[in-house]
Amino acid sequence: MIQIEQEYQGSDFTFSAKAINPSPADLSGIYYASYLQSVTKNIALGIESVTQRQGPDSESNNSLLAKFTSSDKKWIATGQIQPSGILAATYWQK
């Protein structure tokens, strides 16, 4: 298995890309890209796209992302709404 990742953090956004088992011959593999943009000091919103390619066939899904950070930076909560209607959530506290 091969996994390639890259992340870029700007002053108010984060972009990340990942490829799992990429094949240069036919571009098959699983590809992720996500973008998270701060809209306030404590709230960031974004999108994640996942594409799975196998030969000439491909399937893509897009998810909506949200990140909430407390003013004192002692906790972070995230949420992701997936195309199937599933809500995935995380919570982290110092």
Backbone as XML, in Angstrom:
<?xml version="1.0"?>
<chain id="A" units="angstrom">
  <residue number="1" name="MET">
    <atom name="N" x="0.845" y="-1.179" z="0.000"/>
    <atom name="CA" x="0.000" y="0.000" z="0.000"/>
    <atom name="C" x="0.887" y="1.239" z="0.000"/>
  </residue>
  <residue number="2" name="ILE">
    <atom name="N" x="0.496" y="2.200" z="-0.789"/>
    <atom name="CA" x="1.186" y="3.486" z="-0.860"/>
    <atom name="C" x="0.188" y="4.566" z="-0.462"/>
  </residue>
  <residue number="3" name="GLN">
    <atom name="N" x="0.628" y="5.485" z="0.387"/>
    <atom name="CA" x="-0.213" y="6.609" z="0.779"/>
    <atom name="C" x="0.623" y="7.874" z="0.726"/>
  </residue>
  <residue number="4" name="ILE">
    <atom name="N" x="0.117" y="8.871" z="0.008"/>
    <atom name="CA" x="0.811" y="10.146" z="-0.147"/>
    <atom name="C" x="-0.113" y="11.235" z="0.397"/>
  </residue>
  <residue number="5" name="GLU">
    <atom name="N" x="0.414" y="12.085" z="1.297"/>
    <atom name="CA" x="-0.388" y="13.147" z="1.891"/>
    <atom name="C" x="0.351" y="14.474" z="1.830"/>
  </residue>
  <residue number="6" name="GLN">
    <atom name="N" x="-0.420" y="15.551" z="1.704"/>
    <atom name="CA" x="0.144" y="16.898" z="1.763"/>
    <atom name="C" x="-0.898" y="17.813" z="2.388"/>
  </residue>
  <residue number="7" name="GLU">
    <atom name="N" x="-0.459" y="18.694" z="3.273"/>
    <atom name="CA" x="-1.348" y="19.660" z="3.904"/>
    <atom name="C" x="-0.711" y="21.033" z="3.828"/>
  </residue>
  <residue number="8" name="TYR">
    <atom name="N" x="-1.533" y="22.029" z="3.566"/>
    <atom name="CA" x="-1.057" y="23.411" z="3.546"/>
    <atom name="C" x="-1.952" y="24.229" z="4.458"/>
  </residue>
  <residue number="9" name="GLN">
    <atom name="N" x="-1.354" y="24.950" z="5.403"/>
    <atom name="CA" x="-2.106" y="25.799" z="6.307"/>
    <atom name="C" x="-1.784" y="27.258" z="6.022"/>
  </residue>
  <residue number="10" name="GLY">
    <atom name="N" x="-2.818" y="27.994" z="5.640"/>
    <atom name="CA" x="-2.673" y="29.433" z="5.467"/>
    <atom name="C" x="-3.043" y="30.128" z="6.757"/>
  </residue>
  <residue number="11" name="SER">
    <atom name="N" x="-3.146" y="31.438" z="6.729"/>
    <atom name="CA" x="-3.455" y="32.184" z="7.952"/>
    <atom name="C" x="-4.887" y="31.942" z="8.420"/>
  </residue>
  <residue number="12" name="ASP">
    <atom name="N" x="-5.822" y="31.647" z="7.494"/>
    <atom name="CA" x="-7.215" y="31.412" z="7.888"/>
    <atom name="C" x="-7.862" y="30.239" z="7.150"/>
  </residue>
  <residue number="13" name="PHE">
    <atom name="N" x="-7.058" y="29.330" z="6.594"/>
    <atom name="CA" x="-7.612" y="28.166" z="5.898"/>
    <atom name="C" x="-6.622" y="27.011" z="5.951"/>
  </residue>
  <residue number="14" name="THR">
    <atom name="N" x="-7.141" y="25.822" z="5.673"/>
    <atom name="CA" x="-6.314" y="24.621" z="5.572"/>
    <atom name="C" x="-6.759" y="23.846" z="4.342"/>
  </residue>
  <residue number="15" name="PHE">
    <atom name="N" x="-5.804" y="23.415" z="3.541"/>
    <atom name="CA" x="-6.078" y="22.551" z="2.386"/>
    <atom name="C" x="-5.257" y="21.276" z="2.558"/>
  </residue>
  <residue number="16" name="SER">
    <atom name="N" x="-5.881" y="20.139" z="2.349"/>
    <atom name="CA" x="-5.137" y="18.892" z="2.422"/>
    <atom name="C" x="-5.557" y="17.971" z="1.284"/>
  </residue>
  <residue number="17" name="ALA">
    <atom name="N" x="-4.610" y="17.144" z="0.850"/>
    <atom name="CA" x="-4.848" y="16.185" z="-0.226"/>
    <atom name="C" x="-4.168" y="14.879" z="0.152"/>
  </residue>
  <residue number="18" name="LYS">
    <atom name="N" x="-4.800" y="13.778" z="-0.252"/>
    <atom name="CA" x="-4.255" y="12.459" z="0.060"/>
    <atom name="C" x="-4.571" y="11.524" z="-1.108"/>
  </residue>
  <residue number="19" name="ALA">
    <atom name="N" x="-3.615" y="10.661" z="-1.427"/>
    <atom name="CA" x="-3.812" y="9.627" z="-2.445"/>
    <atom name="C" x="-3.442" y="8.285" z="-1.821"/>
  </residue>
  <residue number="20" name="ILE">
    <atom name="N" x="-4.323" y="7.309" z="-1.984"/>
    <atom name="CA" x="-4.068" y="5.968" z="-1.469"/>
    <atom name="C" x="-3.991" y="5.009" z="-2.652"/>
  </residue>
  <residue number="21" name="ASN">
    <atom name="N" x="-2.888" y="4.303" z="-2.735"/>
    <atom name="CA" x="-2.606" y="3.377" z="-3.850"/>
    <atom name="C" x="-2.800" y="4.024" z="-5.221"/>
  </residue>
  <residue number="22" name="PRO">
    <atom name="N" x="-2.198" y="5.191" z="-5.451"/>
    <atom name="CA" x="-2.349" y="5.829" z="-6.759"/>
    <atom name="C" x="-1.570" y="5.061" z="-7.829"/>
  </residue>
  <residue number="23" name="SER">
    <atom name="N" x="-2.159" y="4.942" z="-8.995"/>
    <atom name="CA" x="-1.484" y="4.290" z="-10.120"/>
    <atom name="C" x="-1.283" y="5.307" z="-11.235"/>
  </residue>
  <residue number="24" name="PRO">
    <atom name="N" x="-0.057" y="5.612" z="-11.609"/>
    <atom name="CA" x="0.178" y="6.570" z="-12.688"/>
    <atom name="C" x="-0.264" y="6.034" z="-14.049"/>
  </residue>
  <residue number="25" name="ALA">
    <atom name="N" x="-0.372" y="4.718" z="-14.186"/>
    <atom name="CA" x="-0.744" y="4.118" z="-15.475"/>
    <atom name="C" x="-2.186" y="4.455" z="-15.859"/>
  </residue>
  <residue number="26" name="ASP">
    <atom name="N" x="-3.147" y="4.267" z="-14.929"/>
    <atom name="CA" x="-4.545" y="4.522" z="-15.268"/>
    <atom name="C" x="-5.242" y="5.456" z="-14.270"/>
  </residue>
  <residue number="27" name="LEU">
    <atom name="N" x="-4.469" y="6.071" z="-13.384"/>
    <atom name="CA" x="-4.962" y="7.003" z="-12.356"/>
    <atom name="C" x="-5.943" y="6.357" z="-11.383"/>
  </residue>
  <residue number="28" name="SER">
    <atom name="N" x="-5.902" y="5.018" z="-11.268"/>
    <atom name="CA" x="-6.775" y="4.375" z="-10.298"/>
    <atom name="C" x="-6.243" y="4.633" z="-8.898"/>
  </residue>
  <residue number="29" name="GLY">
    <atom name="N" x="-7.107" y="4.496" z="-7.906"/>
    <atom name="CA" x="-6.755" y="4.724" z="-6.514"/>
    <atom name="C" x="-7.864" y="5.487" z="-5.815"/>
  </residue>
  <residue number="30" name="ILE">
    <atom name="N" x="-7.608" y="5.868" z="-4.579"/>
    <atom name="CA" x="-8.556" y="6.653" z="-3.800"/>
    <atom name="C" x="-7.909" y="8.012" z="-3.534"/>
  </residue>
  <residue number="31" name="TYR">
    <atom name="N" x="-8.642" y="9.075" z="-3.812"/>
    <atom name="CA" x="-8.119" y="10.434" z="-3.699"/>
    <atom name="C" x="-9.029" y="11.267" z="-2.792"/>
  </residue>
  <residue number="32" name="TYR">
    <atom name="N" x="-8.428" y="11.968" z="-1.841"/>
    <atom name="CA" x="-9.149" y="12.847" z="-0.919"/>
    <atom name="C" x="-8.633" y="14.270" z="-1.104"/>
  </residue>
  <residue number="33" name="ALA">
    <atom name="N" x="-9.533" y="15.227" z="-0.988"/>
    <atom name="CA" x="-9.146" y="16.638" z="-0.935"/>
    <atom name="C" x="-10.114" y="17.332" z="0.020"/>
  </residue>
  <residue number="34" name="SER">
    <atom name="N" x="-9.579" y="18.176" z="0.899"/>
    <atom name="CA" x="-10.457" y="18.908" z="1.801"/>
    <atom name="C" x="-9.971" y="20.350" z="1.946"/>
  </residue>
  <residue number="35" name="TYR">
    <atom name="N" x="-10.939" y="21.220" z="2.170"/>
    <atom name="CA" x="-10.667" y="22.646" z="2.342"/>
    <atom name="C" x="-11.492" y="23.128" z="3.523"/>
  </residue>
  <residue number="36" name="LEU">
    <atom name="N" x="-10.842" y="23.758" z="4.487"/>
    <atom name="CA" x="-11.501" y="24.282" z="5.677"/>
    <atom name="C" x="-11.163" y="25.764" z="5.797"/>
  </residue>
  <residue number="37" name="GLN">
    <atom name="N" x="-12.190" y="26.616" z="5.811"/>
    <atom name="CA" x="-12.016" y="28.072" z="5.824"/>
    <atom name="C" x="-12.591" y="28.651" z="7.108"/>
  </residue>
  <residue number="38" name="SER">
    <atom name="N" x="-11.810" y="29.456" z="7.825"/>
    <atom name="CA" x="-12.319" y="30.144" z="9.010"/>
    <atom name="C" x="-13.319" y="31.202" z="8.581"/>
  </residue>
  <residue number="39" name="VAL">
    <atom name="N" x="-14.489" y="31.211" z="9.221"/>
    <atom name="CA" x="-15.480" y="32.251" z="8.945"/>
    <atom name="C" x="-15.586" y="33.220" z="10.115"/>
  </residue>
  <residue number="40" name="THR">
    <atom name="N" x="-15.224" y="32.755" z="11.310"/>
    <atom name="CA" x="-15.055" y="33.614" z="12.484"/>
    <atom name="C" x="-13.822" y="33.102" z="13.223"/>
  </residue>
  <residue number="41" name="LYS">
    <atom name="N" x="-13.520" y="33.725" z="14.340"/>
    <atom name="CA" x="-12.361" y="33.301" z="15.128"/>
    <atom name="C" x="-12.525" y="31.871" z="15.660"/>
  </residue>
  <residue number="42" name="ASN">
    <atom name="N" x="-13.790" y="31.444" z="15.881"/>
    <atom name="CA" x="-14.051" y="30.144" z="16.501"/>
    <atom name="C" x="-14.749" y="29.137" z="15.594"/>
  </residue>
  <residue number="43" name="ILE">
    <atom name="N" x="-15.126" y="29.528" z="14.393"/>
    <atom name="CA" x="-15.879" y="28.637" z="13.502"/>
    <atom name="C" x="-15.196" y="28.543" z="12.145"/>
  </residue>
  <residue number="44" name="ALA">
    <atom name="N" x="-15.029" y="27.316" z="11.665"/>
    <atom name="CA" x="-14.497" y="27.076" z="10.317"/>
    <atom name="C" x="-15.456" y="26.126" z="9.595"/>
  </residue>
  <residue number="45" name="LEU">
    <atom name="N" x="-15.679" y="26.377" z="8.326"/>
    <atom name="CA" x="-16.559" y="25.556" z="7.497"/>
    <atom name="C" x="-15.782" y="25.083" z="6.279"/>
  </residue>
  <residue number="46" name="GLY">
    <atom name="N" x="-16.158" y="23.922" z="5.748"/>
    <atom name="CA" x="-15.429" y="23.425" z="4.594"/>
    <atom name="C" x="-16.125" y="22.290" z="3.874"/>
  </residue>
  <residue number="47" name="ILE">
    <atom name="N" x="-15.378" y="21.684" z="2.981"/>
    <atom name="CA" x="-15.870" y="20.593" z="2.153"/>
    <atom name="C" x="-14.764" y="19.556" z="1.999"/>
  </residue>
  <residue number="48" name="GLU">
    <atom name="N" x="-15.158" y="18.308" z="1.891"/>
    <atom name="CA" x="-14.226" y="17.222" z="1.623"/>
    <atom name="C" x="-14.757" y="16.430" z="0.439"/>
  </residue>
  <residue number="49" name="SER">
    <atom name="N" x="-13.884" y="16.116" z="-0.480"/>
    <atom name="CA" x="-14.250" y="15.333" z="-1.658"/>
    <atom name="C" x="-13.427" y="14.050" z="-1.681"/>
  </residue>
  <residue number="50" name="VAL">
    <atom name="N" x="-14.089" y="12.929" z="-1.925"/>
    <atom name="CA" x="-13.432" y="11.629" z="-2.020"/>
    <atom name="C" x="-13.780" y="11.031" z="-3.377"/>
  </residue>
  <residue number="51" name="THR">
    <atom name="N" x="-12.758" y="10.644" z="-4.121"/>
    <atom name="CA" x="-12.954" y="10.008" z="-5.428"/>
    <atom name="C" x="-12.238" y="8.672" z="-5.434"/>
  </residue>
  <residue number="52" name="GLN">
    <atom name="N" x="-12.963" y="7.642" z="-5.844"/>
    <atom name="CA" x="-12.368" y="6.320" z="-5.996"/>
    <atom name="C" x="-12.409" y="5.964" z="-7.469"/>
  </residue>
  <residue number="53" name="ARG">
    <atom name="N" x="-11.226" y="5.694" z="-8.026"/>
    <atom name="CA" x="-11.117" y="5.370" z="-9.449"/>
    <atom name="C" x="-10.577" y="3.955" z="-9.603"/>
  </residue>
  <residue number="54" name="GLN">
    <atom name="N" x="-11.215" y="3.205" z="-10.476"/>
    <atom name="CA" x="-10.712" y="1.882" z="-10.832"/>
    <atom name="C" x="-10.877" y="1.742" z="-12.341"/>
  </residue>
  <residue number="55" name="GLY">
    <atom name="N" x="-9.755" y="1.867" z="-13.054"/>
    <atom name="CA" x="-9.814" y="1.862" z="-14.513"/>
    <atom name="C" x="-10.608" y="3.059" z="-14.999"/>
  </residue>
  <residue number="56" name="PRO">
    <atom name="N" x="-11.533" y="2.848" z="-15.956"/>
    <atom name="CA" x="-12.311" y="3.973" z="-16.486"/>
    <atom name="C" x="-13.469" y="4.398" z="-15.575"/>
  </residue>
  <residue number="57" name="ASP">
    <atom name="N" x="-13.765" y="3.623" z="-14.537"/>
    <atom name="CA" x="-14.882" y="3.927" z="-13.643"/>
    <atom name="C" x="-14.416" y="4.763" z="-12.462"/>
  </residue>
  <residue number="58" name="SER">
    <atom name="N" x="-15.266" y="5.698" z="-12.035"/>
    <atom name="CA" x="-14.948" y="6.479" z="-10.846"/>
    <atom name="C" x="-16.233" y="6.807" z="-10.099"/>
  </residue>
  <residue number="59" name="GLU">
    <atom name="N" x="-16.076" y="7.010" z="-8.802"/>
    <atom name="CA" x="-17.198" y="7.370" z="-7.940"/>
    <atom name="C" x="-16.724" y="8.474" z="-7.013"/>
  </residue>
  <residue number="60" name="SER">
    <atom name="N" x="-17.520" y="9.533" z="-6.870"/>
    <atom name="CA" x="-17.134" y="10.672" z="-6.028"/>
    <atom name="C" x="-18.216" y="10.982" z="-5.010"/>
  </residue>
  <residue number="61" name="ASN">
    <atom name="N" x="-17.797" y="11.459" z="-3.850"/>
    <atom name="CA" x="-18.708" y="11.908" z="-2.803"/>
    <atom name="C" x="-18.145" y="13.182" z="-2.180"/>
  </residue>
  <residue number="62" name="ASN">
    <atom name="N" x="-19.037" y="14.094" z="-1.825"/>
    <atom name="CA" x="-18.635" y="15.336" z="-1.159"/>
    <atom name="C" x="-19.316" y="15.418" z="0.192"/>
  </residue>
  <residue number="63" name="SER">
    <atom name="N" x="-18.586" y="15.860" z="1.205"/>
    <atom name="CA" x="-19.112" y="16.023" z="2.557"/>
    <atom name="C" x="-18.929" y="17.467" z="2.999"/>
  </residue>
  <residue number="64" name="LEU">
    <atom name="N" x="-19.835" y="17.926" z="3.858"/>
    <atom name="CA" x="-19.714" y="19.257" z="4.447"/>
    <atom name="C" x="-19.058" y="19.124" z="5.815"/>
  </residue>
  <residue number="65" name="LEU">
    <atom name="N" x="-18.182" y="20.075" z="6.150"/>
    <atom name="CA" x="-17.420" y="20.032" z="7.391"/>
    <atom name="C" x="-17.664" y="21.290" z="8.214"/>
  </residue>
  <residue number="66" name="ALA">
    <atom name="N" x="-17.607" y="21.133" z="9.536"/>
    <atom name="CA" x="-17.673" y="22.279" z="10.452"/>
    <atom name="C" x="-16.749" y="22.012" z="11.631"/>
  </residue>
  <residue number="67" name="LYS">
    <atom name="N" x="-16.081" y="23.067" z="12.101"/>
    <atom name="CA" x="-15.181" y="22.951" z="13.252"/>
    <atom name="C" x="-15.455" y="24.127" z="14.186"/>
  </residue>
  <residue number="68" name="PHE">
    <atom name="N" x="-15.677" y="23.817" z="15.459"/>
    <atom name="CA" x="-15.939" y="24.831" z="16.477"/>
    <atom name="C" x="-14.842" y="24.745" z="17.533"/>
  </residue>
  <residue number="69" name="THR">
    <atom name="N" x="-14.211" y="25.880" z="17.823"/>
    <atom name="CA" x="-13.141" y="25.937" z="18.827"/>
    <atom name="C" x="-13.554" y="26.915" z="19.912"/>
  </residue>
  <residue number="70" name="SER">
    <atom name="N" x="-13.378" y="26.530" z="21.174"/>
    <atom name="CA" x="-13.742" y="27.431" z="22.272"/>
    <atom name="C" x="-12.796" y="28.636" z="22.290"/>
  </residue>
  <residue number="71" name="SER">
    <atom name="N" x="-13.262" y="29.722" z="22.868"/>
    <atom name="CA" x="-12.457" y="30.946" z="22.924"/>
    <atom name="C" x="-11.147" y="30.754" z="23.664"/>
  </residue>
  <residue number="72" name="ASP">
    <atom name="N" x="-11.159" y="29.898" z="24.686"/>
    <atom name="CA" x="-9.944" y="29.651" z="25.464"/>
    <atom name="C" x="-9.123" y="28.480" z="24.905"/>
  </residue>
  <residue number="73" name="LYS">
    <atom name="N" x="-9.533" y="27.942" z="23.758"/>
    <atom name="CA" x="-8.835" y="26.840" z="23.055"/>
    <atom name="C" x="-8.755" y="25.560" z="23.891"/>
  </residue>
  <residue number="74" name="LYS">
    <atom name="N" x="-9.697" y="25.384" z="24.834"/>
    <atom name="CA" x="-9.667" y="24.188" z="25.677"/>
    <atom name="C" x="-10.484" y="23.035" z="25.106"/>
  </residue>
  <residue number="75" name="TRP">
    <atom name="N" x="-11.318" y="23.301" z="24.104"/>
    <atom name="CA" x="-12.040" y="22.211" z="23.460"/>
    <atom name="C" x="-12.278" y="22.513" z="21.984"/>
  </residue>
  <residue number="76" name="ILE">
    <atom name="N" x="-12.417" y="21.440" z="21.215"/>
    <atom name="CA" x="-12.710" y="21.529" z="19.782"/>
    <atom name="C" x="-13.780" y="20.490" z="19.466"/>
  </residue>
  <residue number="77" name="ALA">
    <atom name="N" x="-14.789" y="20.883" z="18.724"/>
    <atom name="CA" x="-15.826" y="19.962" z="18.263"/>
    <atom name="C" x="-15.889" y="20.052" z="16.740"/>
  </residue>
  <residue number="78" name="THR">
    <atom name="N" x="-16.035" y="18.916" z="16.083"/>
    <atom name="CA" x="-16.148" y="18.902" z="14.622"/>
    <atom name="C" x="-17.369" y="18.099" z="14.203"/>
  </residue>
  <residue number="79" name="GLY">
    <atom name="N" x="-17.853" y="18.390" z="13.021"/>
    <atom name="CA" x="-18.968" y="17.644" z="12.454"/>
    <atom name="C" x="-18.781" y="17.494" z="10.963"/>
  </residue>
  <residue number="80" name="GLN">
    <atom name="N" x="-19.240" y="16.374" z="10.446"/>
    <atom name="CA" x="-19.165" y="16.104" z="9.007"/>
    <atom name="C" x="-20.486" y="15.488" z="8.575"/>
  </residue>
  <residue number="81" name="ILE">
    <atom name="N" x="-21.125" y="16.079" z="7.588"/>
    <atom name="CA" x="-22.352" y="15.525" z="7.021"/>
    <atom name="C" x="-21.983" y="14.855" z="5.712"/>
  </residue>
  <residue number="82" name="GLN">
    <atom name="N" x="-22.175" y="13.537" z="5.665"/>
    <atom name="CA" x="-21.816" y="12.754" z="4.490"/>
    <atom name="C" x="-23.013" y="12.656" z="3.540"/>
  </residue>
  <residue number="83" name="PRO">
    <atom name="N" x="-22.779" y="12.342" z="2.251"/>
    <atom name="CA" x="-23.856" y="12.317" z="1.259"/>
    <atom name="C" x="-25.008" y="11.377" z="1.618"/>
  </residue>
  <residue number="84" name="SER">
    <atom name="N" x="-24.721" y="10.311" z="2.334"/>
    <atom name="CA" x="-25.771" y="9.354" z="2.696"/>
    <atom name="C" x="-26.628" y="9.852" z="3.857"/>
  </residue>
  <residue number="85" name="GLY">
    <atom name="N" x="-26.323" y="11.046" z="4.387"/>
    <atom name="CA" x="-27.077" y="11.610" z="5.494"/>
    <atom name="C" x="-26.480" y="11.295" z="6.851"/>
  </residue>
  <residue number="86" name="ILE">
    <atom name="N" x="-25.347" y="10.615" z="6.886"/>
    <atom name="CA" x="-24.688" y="10.275" z="8.145"/>
    <atom name="C" x="-23.984" y="11.508" z="8.703"/>
  </residue>
  <residue number="87" name="LEU">
    <atom name="N" x="-24.130" y="11.727" z="10.008"/>
    <atom name="CA" x="-23.423" y="12.800" z="10.693"/>
    <atom name="C" x="-22.322" y="12.176" z="11.532"/>
  </residue>
  <residue number="88" name="ALA">
    <atom name="N" x="-21.086" y="12.530" z="11.263"/>
    <atom name="CA" x="-19.941" y="12.074" z="12.060"/>
    <atom name="C" x="-19.476" y="13.266" z="12.889"/>
  </residue>
  <residue number="89" name="ALA">
    <atom name="N" x="-19.248" y="13.043" z="14.173"/>
    <atom name="CA" x="-18.862" y="14.142" z="15.054"/>
    <atom name="C" x="-17.704" y="13.722" z="15.949"/>
  </residue>
  <residue number="90" name="THR">
    <atom name="N" x="-16.866" y="14.703" z="16.325"/>
    <atom name="CA" x="-15.773" y="14.458" z="17.261"/>
    <atom name="C" x="-15.754" y="15.580" z="18.293"/>
  </residue>
  <residue number="91" name="TYR">
    <atom name="N" x="-15.190" y="15.265" z="19.443"/>
    <atom name="CA" x="-15.033" y="16.262" z="20.501"/>
    <atom name="C" x="-13.686" y="16.010" z="21.154"/>
  </residue>
  <residue number="92" name="TRP">
    <atom name="N" x="-12.902" y="17.074" z="21.357"/>
    <atom name="CA" x="-11.598" y="16.983" z="21.996"/>
    <atom name="C" x="-11.527" y="18.053" z="23.063"/>
  </residue>
  <residue number="93" name="GLN">
    <atom name="N" x="-10.995" y="17.682" z="24.239"/>
    <atom name="CA" x="-10.859" y="18.639" z="25.337"/>
    <atom name="C" x="-9.495" y="18.472" z="25.982"/>
  </residue>
  <residue number="94" name="LYS">
    <atom name="N" x="-8.877" y="19.598" z="26.332"/>
    <atom name="CA" x="-7.573" y="19.573" z="27.020"/>
    <atom name="C" x="-7.740" y="19.029" z="28.402"/>
  </residue>
</chain>
